[in-house]
Amino acid sequence: MQTYALTNAFSINMLTRRGLIQFEPTTLDTVRAIAQNGRIGTNAIGHADTDAIVRNLIAVDVPPAERQTLDLDDYAGLIVAQYRGPRLEAGAAELPQDATIEWWLVSRKR
């Protein structure tokens, strides 16, 4: 079973070969279902406060965050938790009132 990597950003550095990439908006419920099925194999969220917020929102056990460089081709895809809002205060564990997390599935276009 191929797993997903959880991250809070996408970078061209995640591509070791050229090709078309697909960005598909998704929902928190879909991310939770992926996590419940044990399909989040890596958590590469690089910001501790963002990681705490994302973990609280998913509310399903995911691997601990380990800042690392990812290669999209090593996974079924990436789950990108894109934070939108004001700068997080140090130690934040919940979204500020005027902030959101947008959920994206990023994969090779088939």
C-alpha positions as CSV (number, residue, x, y, z in Angstrom):
1,M,0.0,0.0,0.0
2,Q,1.5,3.3,-1.1
3,T,1.3,6.1,1.5
4,Y,0.9,9.9,1.4
5,A,3.2,12.5,2.8
6,L,1.7,15.2,4.9
7,T,3.2,18.7,4.4
8,N,2.4,22.3,4.7
9,A,3.8,23.4,1.4
10,F,4.7,22.3,-2.1
11,S,8.0,23.0,-3.7
12,I,9.4,22.3,-7.2
13,N,12.3,20.8,-5.2
14,M,9.9,17.9,-4.6
15,L,10.2,16.9,-8.2
16,T,13.1,14.8,-9.3
17,R,11.7,14.4,-12.8
18,R,9.6,16.5,-15.1
19,G,6.0,15.9,-15.8
20,L,2.5,17.2,-15.1
21,I,1.4,17.7,-11.6
22,Q,-2.2,17.6,-10.4
23,F,-3.4,19.8,-7.5
24,E,-6.8,18.7,-6.3
25,P,-8.7,20.5,-3.5
26,T,-9.9,18.1,-0.9
27,T,-11.6,18.1,2.5
28,L,-10.6,17.5,6.1
29,D,-12.9,14.5,6.1
30,T,-11.0,13.0,3.2
31,V,-7.7,13.6,5.0
32,R,-9.0,12.0,8.1
33,A,-10.1,8.9,6.2
34,I,-6.6,8.6,4.6
35,A,-5.1,8.9,8.1
36,Q,-7.6,6.4,9.6
37,N,-6.5,3.9,7.0
38,G,-2.9,4.3,8.0
39,R,-2.0,5.9,4.7
40,I,-0.1,8.9,6.0
41,G,3.5,7.5,6.0
42,T,5.4,10.7,6.5
43,N,4.8,14.0,8.2
44,A,7.1,16.7,6.8
45,I,5.4,19.8,8.2
46,G,8.3,22.1,8.9
47,H,6.7,24.4,11.4
48,A,5.9,23.2,14.9
49,D,2.9,25.4,15.5
50,T,1.4,24.5,12.1
51,D,2.0,20.8,12.8
52,A,0.2,21.1,16.2
53,I,-2.8,22.8,14.5
54,V,-2.9,20.3,11.7
55,R,-2.7,17.3,14.1
56,N,-5.5,18.8,16.2
57,L,-7.7,19.3,13.1
58,I,-7.1,15.8,11.7
59,A,-7.7,14.3,15.2
60,V,-6.2,10.9,14.0
61,D,-2.8,9.7,14.9
62,V,-0.2,10.6,12.2
63,P,3.5,10.2,12.3
64,P,5.5,12.9,14.2
65,A,6.7,15.8,12.2
66,E,10.2,15.4,10.8
67,R,11.4,18.3,8.7
68,Q,12.8,16.7,5.5
69,T,13.0,17.0,1.8
70,L,10.4,15.0,0.0
71,D,10.3,13.4,-3.5
72,L,6.7,13.3,-4.8
73,D,7.5,10.0,-6.7
74,D,8.1,8.2,-3.3
75,Y,4.4,8.6,-2.4
76,A,0.9,8.1,-3.7
77,G,0.8,11.8,-3.4
78,L,1.2,14.7,-1.0
79,I,-1.4,16.0,1.4
80,V,-0.8,19.7,1.6
81,A,-2.2,21.6,4.6
82,Q,-2.0,25.1,3.3
83,Y,-2.3,27.7,6.1
84,R,-4.0,31.0,5.2
85,G,-4.1,33.7,7.7
86,P,-2.1,36.0,9.9
87,R,1.3,35.0,11.2
88,L,0.8,32.4,13.9
89,E,1.8,33.3,17.4
90,A,4.4,31.2,19.1
91,G,2.9,28.1,20.7
92,A,-0.4,28.3,18.8
93,A,-2.3,25.0,18.8
94,E,-5.5,26.2,17.3
95,L,-6.3,28.3,14.2
96,P,-6.7,32.0,14.8
97,Q,-10.3,33.2,14.2
98,D,-9.5,34.7,10.8
99,A,-7.4,31.8,9.5
100,T,-8.0,28.6,7.6
101,I,-6.3,25.5,6.4
102,E,-6.9,24.6,2.8
103,W,-6.4,20.9,2.1
104,W,-4.9,19.8,-1.2
105,L,-3.9,16.4,-2.8
106,V,-0.9,16.8,-5.0
107,S,0.1,13.9,-7.3
108,R,1.5,13.1,-10.7
109,K,-1.1,13.6,-13.4
110,R,-2.3,10.3,-14.7
